Amino acid sequence: MSGLEQQFVQEVFASNWTAPPEPQVEIGYNYRTVDTQAFGATREDIRLALEAENIESRPLWKPMHLQPVFQGCEVVTHPRPLPTKEGSSVAEALFRDGLCLPSGTAMTQAEIERVAAVVRDTGHR
């Protein structure tokens, strides 16, 4: 995790986040999960707060098996210990609860702090 990413996570989510093991190979993304109940805000609460400040965010990718073109195809689910609702797969739970925040190497410190402030202020309202 980069220094800026670590700073963002610590400032915003404190102890309400978990990180997957660092990959052995360099890849262009990392996923972080947050205990939304402990944080005090849902994905939609955070998305709407960002939208009100003209900051773009979006739900996590839609699983292929939920897209119309793949309707009726065989689905292989991943048995991973993740908080899922009855009958939902890990992919469905991530799509239901996941949110992509603005990111990228071109973001300035001020932009990162602006996003962090909105997210932080949304929790525990």
C-alpha positions as CSV (number, residue, x, y, z in Angstrom):
1,M,0.0,0.0,0.0
2,S,1.4,3.4,-0.9
3,G,2.0,6.1,1.7
4,L,-0.9,8.2,0.4
5,E,-3.2,5.3,0.4
6,Q,-2.2,4.3,3.9
7,Q,-2.7,7.9,5.1
8,F,-6.2,8.0,3.5
9,V,-7.3,4.7,5.0
10,Q,-6.0,5.6,8.5
11,E,-7.6,9.1,8.4
12,V,-10.9,8.0,7.1
13,F,-11.6,4.6,8.4
14,A,-9.4,4.2,11.5
15,S,-10.0,0.6,12.7
16,N,-13.0,-0.2,10.5
17,W,-11.2,-1.5,7.5
18,T,-9.4,-4.7,6.4
19,A,-6.9,-5.2,3.8
20,P,-6.3,-8.3,1.7
21,P,-2.8,-9.7,1.7
22,E,-0.5,-7.8,-0.6
23,P,-0.2,-9.5,-4.0
24,Q,3.1,-11.1,-4.9
25,V,3.0,-9.4,-8.3
26,E,2.6,-5.8,-9.0
27,I,-0.9,-5.1,-10.3
28,G,-2.7,-1.9,-10.9
29,Y,-5.3,-2.0,-8.2
30,N,-6.0,-2.9,-4.6
31,Y,-9.3,-3.6,-2.9
32,R,-10.0,-2.5,0.6
33,T,-13.1,-3.4,2.6
34,V,-14.8,-1.4,5.3
35,D,-17.1,-2.5,8.1
36,T,-19.9,-0.2,7.1
37,Q,-21.9,-0.9,10.3
38,A,-18.9,0.1,12.5
39,F,-18.2,3.1,10.2
40,G,-21.8,4.3,10.4
41,A,-22.5,4.8,6.7
42,T,-23.6,2.6,3.8
43,R,-22.1,2.5,0.3
44,E,-25.1,4.6,-0.9
45,D,-24.7,7.1,2.0
46,I,-21.1,7.7,0.9
47,R,-21.9,7.8,-2.8
48,L,-24.6,10.4,-2.3
49,A,-22.4,12.5,0.0
50,L,-19.7,12.5,-2.7
51,E,-22.2,13.3,-5.4
52,A,-23.4,16.3,-3.4
53,E,-19.8,17.6,-3.5
54,N,-19.5,16.9,-7.3
55,I,-17.1,14.0,-6.6
56,E,-17.6,11.0,-8.9
57,S,-17.8,7.5,-7.5
58,R,-19.5,4.4,-8.7
59,P,-20.6,1.0,-7.5
60,L,-18.1,-1.7,-7.9
61,W,-18.1,-3.7,-11.2
62,K,-21.2,-5.7,-12.0
63,P,-20.6,-9.4,-12.0
64,M,-20.8,-11.0,-15.4
65,H,-23.4,-13.6,-14.3
66,L,-25.8,-10.7,-13.5
67,Q,-25.5,-9.1,-16.9
68,P,-28.3,-10.0,-19.3
69,V,-26.0,-11.4,-22.0
70,F,-24.9,-14.2,-19.6
71,Q,-28.4,-15.0,-18.2
72,G,-28.8,-18.7,-18.0
73,C,-25.1,-19.5,-18.1
74,E,-23.4,-21.7,-15.5
75,V,-22.1,-19.7,-12.5
76,V,-19.2,-20.8,-10.3
77,T,-19.3,-19.1,-6.9
78,H,-16.3,-18.5,-4.7
79,P,-16.6,-19.9,-1.2
80,R,-14.8,-17.2,0.7
81,P,-15.5,-16.0,4.2
82,L,-17.0,-12.6,3.5
83,P,-20.2,-11.2,5.0
84,T,-22.8,-12.1,2.4
85,K,-26.6,-12.1,2.6
86,E,-28.4,-15.4,2.3
87,G,-28.2,-16.7,-1.2
88,S,-25.7,-14.2,-2.5
89,S,-22.2,-14.9,-3.9
90,V,-19.1,-13.0,-3.0
91,A,-19.3,-11.2,-6.3
92,E,-22.9,-10.2,-5.6
93,A,-22.0,-9.0,-2.2
94,L,-19.2,-6.9,-3.5
95,F,-21.4,-5.4,-6.2
96,R,-24.1,-4.7,-3.7
97,D,-21.9,-3.0,-1.1
98,G,-18.7,-2.0,-3.0
99,L,-17.9,1.6,-4.0
100,C,-15.1,2.8,-6.3
101,L,-13.6,6.0,-5.0
102,P,-11.6,8.5,-7.1
103,S,-8.1,7.4,-7.4
104,G,-5.0,7.7,-9.6
105,T,-1.5,9.0,-9.7
106,A,-2.7,12.4,-11.1
107,M,-4.7,13.2,-7.9
108,T,-3.2,16.0,-5.9
109,Q,-2.9,15.9,-2.1
110,A,-5.7,18.5,-1.9
111,E,-8.0,16.3,-4.0
112,I,-7.2,13.2,-1.9
113,E,-7.9,15.2,1.3
114,R,-11.2,16.5,-0.2
115,V,-12.4,13.0,-0.9
116,A,-11.2,11.8,2.5
117,A,-13.0,14.6,4.3
118,V,-16.4,13.9,2.6
119,V,-16.1,10.1,3.3
120,R,-14.9,10.7,6.9
121,D,-17.7,13.2,7.6
122,T,-20.3,10.7,6.2
123,G,-19.5,8.1,8.8
124,H,-21.2,8.2,12.2
125,R,-23.6,11.0,11.3
